[in-house]
Amino acid sequence: MNTQAESAVERVIAVMRDNLEDQLTIDDMARVAMFSKFHFSRMFQRVTGLSPGRFLSALRLQQAKQLLVTTSFNVSDISLRVGYTSVGTFSTRFTRSVGLSPTIYRRRHGITPEIQTGGAYVPPGKLATVRGIVRPHDPDRRESIFLGLFRDRLPEGKPIACAVMQEPGPYLLENVPPGMWHLLAHSVPVDTARPDSADRQVCVASLGPVTVSREATVEGADVQLKPARALDPPVLMALLDVRTAALARVSASGAA
């Protein structure tokens, strides 16, 4: 990737983060990047996998997630702080992207017991399988991994198909409808002492788009986990409650 392009995009993302309550335009962003707005939009999409507008929207919801679990601001105040003039619109978009309403997200401290899939209906016998390996960033890190297929590079809403892994290694996604999907993964360390800690280091990985045909098996869809960077789209889904994985590890150790 062109380092000049990445540097320009990083400058814009930094301005986005510092001005989430403002209505930044493409012209504003292009001036920060020091490119024409047409070249900037293409460059931003190439570097991040998302349009500038969608990336900004994701940052706003990411900040809202943080404010919900670390402050006592009410939902209306939070919506204004992240650039929404309508609390109803904010709540609808938050629920669609995160999988929980703002109120429930706060009540559950930012974690969810399960993630539901939302693939389009495909007649029985026409579904496919995707196989691969999730490689760790740190082999010594004990982590819980979520892996899913999405319509684009933003991990939000219901995945087409998904799996939860207690450690890196081979994975299998079954009942995958045909289409072109982005394979996205994120992991958090399993900390039995602080299972819902807000400062857990998130690692991410992506591959795609992956073309899936009817009744096919896609092999070799491998991904490498790495610490999330500023250029990576935020993980908007509520993180899975890793206590289940932690307890499973403790039980397995006891049985051994």
Summary of the structure (lengths in Angstrom):
residues: 256
radius of gyration: 19.0
end to end distance: 46.8
largest distance: 62.2
contacts: 795
relative contact order: 0.15
helix: 36%
strand: 23%
